[in-house]
Every structure is written in C-alpha cells, then in structure tokens.
C-alpha cells in the first residue's frame, strides 16, 4: 500500500473516546511527523470527509473524526446484521436440500461471499468467506448485477474482453445483457459451470427495508443434483428462504 495512505490511515487511530479532538501539533507529535507532513495528510483526510476541522488559528488547527467514518461504519453494521439474520435460515436451507449455501453482496465493483454453509456431501466447492468474484460470473454475482441500473451494468462490463474463470471461454456481452434482463424479470439467476466445472448455481435476491436488493442467496452443487424434482425442490426452498430473510430485514414488497 502507498506509504502516504498508510500514514494517513494511522492518523485516524490517534482519535479515541478519551481524545475525540486533537490539534495539528498534538497529531504531529503523536505520529512523530513534521508538522507540514501531518498537515498535508490531515488536509487529504478532511477533503474526503474522514476528518472535520473544528477550529483553525494562525498557529494551529483542531480536528475530530468526520461523518464519512459513520457512513462506512453503518455499512459494516448492516453487513453484520445481514449475516446474523441470514445464517440460521441458511443452515435450515442446507439441511433441507443438502447443498452448499452462500450469501453474496456487492463490494465496490465485485461480488463478495460473506457467509457460507456447507453440505454434508463429500464434494467441497472452492469458495470461502471473503472470496471476491466478477459480477458477471456465477448466479449470485449476476443476480446482483441484474438489479443494478443499466448505466452501472455497462460500467462494470466495460469495453474490454470478458472471460469465464474455469476454461477462459469468452463471454458474449450482448447475450450477457439479455440474461441480466431475464434474471430481473424472472426473479432468479441460474448458472452452469461458470466458476467450477460440472457445478450449477441458483440464486434469489434478498431485499432490505427500502425494498432494494442487497444480497443474493445462492445454492451451489454438482450439476447432476440440479435436475427433475430435486431442482424444483431447490428452487422452491431457496426462494422461500430468501423471502423469509428479506422479511426479517424489513422488506415489505411483493416481488417474490
């Protein structure tokens, strides 16, 4: 990481419950930095709303933590709440259908897997909590991409070539855009062999209290399990579980 960024982030650690406000002089001393360097870093943090300048005189300035940190903290809090609410229902779903269950969210311009419940089957999919994936590969990521604005979709898809992860097959962008429209219309996403060979994924949206899609509930397993009556069971139970989690989060819509 850039050294200036590291130095700036360390300045935030100087603010505590006991010292919520610090002067430029105090910050420079605590961080063992020349005052001009400290001022430059503090100015960058202030311009990004990580710090607020509460007072400025000819000889010194005073700072306290800014609202940007509150905003980011709320995002983290929402994610923790989502995981806490979703996990028991994910465990029930895994017990019912005996497939791997994931919880996937948007993280900047990628999809991030924030929770996982294993099946009792011998097969283990190579996924882990914290794994990132392009938003155009796999049923969970594509579910999230489908519910973004068309402008955001085009921004993420971009102008360059896109490829599937496993066999590096090229992705046709026109077909992808049509698939995203279909996902949004039908309310679920389906993928075969896009992240792991011979595996299938099915995802349904999770909504929050503002009726916005904030996550995808994803079921993954061997493609041979996603057939006939078992496929119908997987779709029915996953949709039902996504709806229950959404209701727990305050969702009041009727899109299910």
Residue pairs with C-beta under 8 A, 6 or more apart in sequence:
4 41
7 31
7 33
7 37
7 41
8 41
8 44
8 45
10 31
11 27
11 31
11 38
11 41
11 42
11 45
12 45
12 50
12 51
12 65
12 69
14 22
14 27
14 30
14 31
15 21
15 22
15 64
15 65
20 64
20 65
21 54
21 62
21 63
21 64
22 30
22 62
22 63
22 64
23 60
23 61
23 62
23 63
24 35
24 38
24 39
24 42
24 60
24 61
24 62
24 63
25 35
25 60
27 33
27 38
27 42
27 63
28 34
28 35
28 37
28 38
31 38
33 41
39 61
42 51
42 53
42 61
42 63
45 51
45 66
46 52
46 53
46 63
46 66
48 68
49 66
49 67
49 68
50 65
50 66
50 68
50 69
51 63
51 64
51 65
51 66
52 63
52 64
52 65
52 66
52 67
53 61
53 62
53 63
54 62
54 63
54 64
55 61
55 62
56 62
78 208
78 214
79 105
79 114
81 249
82 103
82 105
82 114
82 206
82 214
82 215
82 249
83 103
83 114
83 115
85 245
85 248
85 249
86 103
86 115
86 206
86 215
86 217
86 245
87 115
87 117
89 241
89 244
89 245
89 248
90 101
90 103
90 115
90 117
90 217
90 241
91 101
91 117
92 241
93 101
93 117
93 217
93 219
93 237
93 238
93 241
94 100
94 101
94 117
94 118
94 119
96 233
96 237
97 219
97 230
97 233
97 234
97 237
97 238
98 119
98 120
98 121
99 119
99 121
99 219
99 220
99 221
99 225
99 234
100 116
100 117
100 118
100 119
100 125
100 127
100 219
100 220
100 221
101 116
101 117
101 217
101 218
101 219
102 113
102 115
102 116
102 127
102 140
102 216
102 217
102 218
102 219
102 220
103 113
103 114
103 115
103 116
103 206
103 215
103 216
103 217
103 218
104 111
104 112
104 113
104 114
104 140
104 141
104 143
104 144
104 203
104 215
104 216
104 218
105 111
105 112
105 114
105 144
105 214
105 215
105 216
106 112
106 135
106 144
106 148
107 132
109 135
109 155
109 156
110 132
110 133
110 134
110 135
110 141
111 132
111 133
111 134
111 135
111 138
111 140
111 141
111 144
111 216
112 130
112 131
112 132
112 133
113 127
113 128
113 129
113 130
113 131
113 132
113 133
113 140
114 129
114 130
114 215
115 129
116 127
116 128
116 129
118 124
119 221
121 221
121 222
123 221
123 222
125 196
125 199
125 220
125 221
126 196
127 195
127 220
133 140
133 141
133 165
133 195
134 141
134 162
134 165
135 141
135 142
135 144
135 145
135 156
136 142
136 145
136 156
136 157
136 162
136 171
136 176
137 164
137 165
137 171
137 191
137 194
137 195
138 191
138 194
138 195
138 201
138 218
139 189
139 190
139 191
139 194
139 201
139 202
139 203
139 216
139 218
139 220
140 189
140 201
140 203
140 216
140 218
141 216
142 179
142 180
142 183
142 189
142 191
142 203
143 183
143 188
143 189
143 203
143 204
143 205
143 213
143 216
143 218
144 213
144 215
144 216
145 153
145 156
145 180
146 180
146 181
146 183
146 184
146 189
147 184
147 205
147 213
148 156
153 177
153 180
157 173
157 176
157 177
161 170
162 170
162 171
162 173
162 176
163 169
163 170
163 171
164 171
164 193
164 194
165 194
165 195
166 193
166 194
166 195
166 196
166 197
167 197
183 189
187 204
187 205
187 239
187 255
187 256
188 202
188 203
188 204
188 205
188 235
188 238
188 239
189 201
189 202
189 203
189 216
190 200
190 201
190 202
191 200
191 201
192 199
192 200
192 223
193 199
193 200
193 223
194 201
195 201
196 220
198 222
198 223
198 224
199 220
199 221
199 222
199 223
200 220
200 221
200 222
200 223
200 225
200 226
201 218
201 219
201 220
202 218
202 219
202 226
202 234
202 235
202 238
203 216
203 217
203 218
203 219
203 238
204 216
204 217
204 238
204 239
204 241
204 242
204 243
205 213
205 215
205 216
205 217
205 242
205 246
205 255
206 213
206 214
206 215
206 216
206 217
206 242
206 245
206 246
206 249
207 213
207 214
207 246
207 249
207 251
207 253
207 255
208 214
208 246
208 249
208 250
208 251
209 249
209 250
209 251
209 252
211 251
211 252
211 253
211 255
214 249
217 238
217 241
217 242
217 245
219 234
219 238
225 234
226 234
239 256
242 256
243 256
246 256
